[in-house]
């Protein structure tokens, strides 16, 4: 009989054989001087290069207004890489080889001549793939998306009727509009110059290893999928908590708030993966079809529903992790009378056969006790007979917790007998931890997302109808909140788990929030 380790290796299912190849191409980063480029994009590309996952040849062109040379930009990027790389120290030899593929182009996003000179730089390459396979990453303000894409189209760098031999793609960062109407207009503008299949709307949450694992957990394990219905599940809680406040993002947060910044994208994306039906295939469009169906099945909120099923909050001064934190209204670039929410709690229902009348509780907030993202699947309690009857309703229901970050893993809670002569029961936890099981540090989300965009796999990106379906969920809530000032019960001290009103959201159904634990 073979050793266990050898058997596990033989049973490992490798799906990479069917992965789309990454063709030689040119990646143009608009907003090359920005924070996203130096903190996320270049480190992600460098790590992909180090692991020999980038195509050969490839080229990176940075586009920004500041006056820089190829050499000065490379030096700047290397200094940033030493700070933000997930592997340290940075190998100089690998960096030198990587940097040979990087160049800088000075240009103005609003100036057509800048795009014409960019086209000249791209077409100067001796490799036909580097001239024709183009990925344009828009790491710029959302207000500049439409104009940039129009200029690319006018210059001929972006062709809507792309051929089979070569391709052009656009990557855009959230937010995708500030409400449903603006998102629809943005989508219409982008699709005027490019096919929907050429547009990759990026939400970094979908690049996280643990978020991707939701589909694997659900659809490769029959023991769990059979339980994934209203017959077994009492309710589901999705928590994305942040220990920090808004910090230097006060100006942005005054425009966005937690509802736009977190719920419309991150939390609804996790909800769609948790609750979607099995896709027909693992192809990108099949998976995205099911996510859209799920979002469209969320029960719309009327004004009276918002009062009962949506809670907002705003933090005031308090102690977080032993340090005094200032109130939101005293943050930089924040109005002293601001009614912007830094906390959101929602009670949603999915009106389909699988989830009818199962409540989904979503919450997110700033300046909470710890930073964590997790999904708790709370199963129905056992009948009030046998052990449950003896415990006088104190028998804790079973639960599965998917910890997305940090201390990534999956926990199954069930009951066990405490050793001894007496019959005592208590909940016990069976834990799978990524670090313990796999050891190796998981890749950053942007590494996976960039690689998929280069390969033309849209599974982890958001489709037009998905964006607009998500806005239909949050727009009625936002409209109700805009008209009313915050009440006293909607404020919460920094370092607590939110306002008092948030507890009422669950209390009417006999449920309570399950706060994420701080695992070692």
Secondary structure by P-SEA (a helix, b strand, c coil): cccaaaaaaaacccccccccccccbbbbbcccccccccccaaaaaaaaaaacccccbbbbbbbccccccaaaaaaaaaaaaacccccccccaaaaaaaaccbbbbbbbcccaaaaaaaaaaaacccccccccbbbbbccccccaaaaaaaaaaaacccccccccccbbbbbbcccccccaaaaaaaaaaaaacccccccccccccccccccccccccccccaaaaaacccccccbbbbbbccccccccaaaaaaaccccccccccaaaaaaaaacccccccccaaaaaaaaaaaaaacccccaaaaacccccccccbbbcccbbbbccccccccccccccccbbbbbbbbcccccccbbbbbbcccccccccccccccccccccccccccccccccccccccccccccbbbbbbbbbcccccbbbbbbbbccccccccccccccaaaaaaaaaaaccccccccaaaaaaaaaacaaaaaaaaaccccccccccccccccaaaaaaccccccccccccccc
